[in-house]
């Protein structure tokens, strides 16, 4: 399973636009490299990532071999209610990962 670092503000005002960041530790093998014996290293990239805010999908990314190792993504959401920002992703090898963080929304 991949390890991720996420940055979600712990507090925000209702209606405020907040920045969300995630960096996932993953080698993102393209399938084009060879090992020391000349055999192709199998393709293994994070194929999709979904972010949900209080259960509603707010961001989706479908990645391919053009994404660098340890992908970093940044996007914005509008703070509506207190709750959780949850991430889930899967790679080509079937490995899945997840991470979440709480956000407190004030009036």
Secondary structure by P-SEA (a helix, b strand, c coil): cbbbbbbccccccccbbbbbbbbbbccccccccccccccccccccccbbbbbccccccbbbbbcccccccbbbbbbbbbccccccccccccccccccccbbbbbbcc
